[in-house]
Amino acid sequence: MDQASNSAAVAPGARRDEDIALDLLKFVASATSFIRPAAPSTGFTATSGPKPEEQVSQLLDLYGRCLQAVQGSAPAPAKTAR
C-alpha cells in the first residue's frame, strides 16, 4: 500500500534510484564476469569458486555501492581481503 502511494507522487516515466542501481549492478556484473566461475584450463585444475553465500554477500555489497553512486553519496572504503 505504501508503494502505491509513493508511485503516485513520482512523475510518469521517472525511475527510482533503486531501479537504476539494480540496472547498474546488472551491467557491472555482466561486463566484468563478476559471478561466473573460472573455467578450468587444459592441464590445470580449477580452484574452487566462491561459495554461494559469499557470492550473495558480494552482490549485496556491489548493489549498495551502485545505490550510493546513483544517489551521489560517498562510497564507504573498500574492505581488504586478508
HELIX and SHEET records of a PDB file:
HELIX    1   1 ASP A    2  ALA A    9  1                                   8    
HELIX    2   2 ASP A   17  ALA A   31  1                                  15    
HELIX    3   3 PRO A   52  GLN A   71  1                                  20    
END                                                                             
